[in-house]
Amino acid sequence: MGTDRQPECESLYLRPLGLTPRSGWAGGFVPLAGGPIGFAVCEVIRRAASGAVNREILPVAALDETLRARDPALAEAAAVRLDHLGRARPLLAGLPMDRPQVMGVVNVTPDSFSDGGDRFDPGRAIAGGLEMLASGAALLDVGGESTRPGAEPVPLDEELRRVVPVVRGLAEQGAVVSIDTRHARVMAEALDAGAAVINDVTALAGDPESLGLAARAGVPVVLMHMQGEPRSMQADPTYDDVALDVFDSLAARVAACEAAGIDRARIVVDPGIGFGKTVRHNLEILEQLAIYHGLGCALLLGVSRKGFIARVSGEVPPKARLPGSLAAALAGLERGVQLLRVHDVAETVQALAVWQAIASARP
């Protein structure tokens, strides 16, 4: 699929613009990640070693000729990015990535920010997960350690006690289960219990054993961006350019995974909304979300009930943030997100169905 090699002292990024549903294409469009929307124009972003950023808008058809006249290395880097942007994503744990999928959140915790305690009992967690499946979730994300801002670590034995019975119970019912953990031992035991995906808020960097374990397991992995760690990540998050800095960080983790033997085809990236980011940072990432398809991986978005929703729309408790969660999720869909990680499955599935119906109705 190509490498992320960049011209010396300069980084290049492509952000698709004017994304249009497939039914509206008139020719000359690139299908975004092989999915239902595409683009014919992109923002070409170049960042020098000094930090200076140059942005210009170019038609995709003129991209190679324009950049090659300036620097062949720039044209080569753009070709790799364009290939990553347009290439169809393969199945993920058996799920097609040419259409959006909903991931239901099953928190087996007493202290998660939005639903702590709701499914702390394993039986209730399994029942809740099965209800999400019946409501249209394609996979379930089971976690036993809260990573909300200020959260304290959970002992490994306690995390295992919480998640393993739930993973096993859901997998035995035919669910595709993702294990949400930053600890290799929990990953291993959850996989043994039937989990099919690893979702790590540290992008497999938090535990020295995680990368090798994930490579040997051969399962898909979700790499999330987080600046700092949960206890302190919201103290003073700082970036030069948040969308580009997050891109570079994820690109480095994708490269580390490939070097360890994890094929890019089974990597999902998540920009980590709310993890070491201010409200403004979150909004900038969401607005430029399509840029992350340039990593050549499926893209996951977790905005459900996040704090930034209350900051921009009026302070309300997490469970009252469904309208804002849906608005942010639809913004993600318009930018080609393949996976939506949500608490409110039925409502999100309904919104997704209406969005898809409208997009497919264009003459």
Secondary structure, DSSP 8 states (H G I E B T S, - for coil): -------TTEEEEEEEES-EEGGG--SS-EEGGGSSEEESEEEEEEEETTS-EEEEEEEGGGHHHHHHHH-HHHHHHHHHHHHHHHS----BTTB-SSS-EEEEEEE--S--TTTTTTT-SHHHHHHHHHHHHHTT-SEEEEESS--STT-----HHHHHHHHHHHHHHHHHTT--EEEE-S-HHHHHHHHHTT--EEEETTTT-SSTTHHHHHHHHT--EEEE--SS-TTTTTS----SSHHHHHHHHHHHHHHHHHHTT--GGGEEEE--TTSS--HHHHHHHHHTGGGGGGGSSEEEE--TT-HHHHHHH----GGG-HHHHHHHHHHHHTTT-SEEEES-HHHHHHHHHHHHHHHHT--
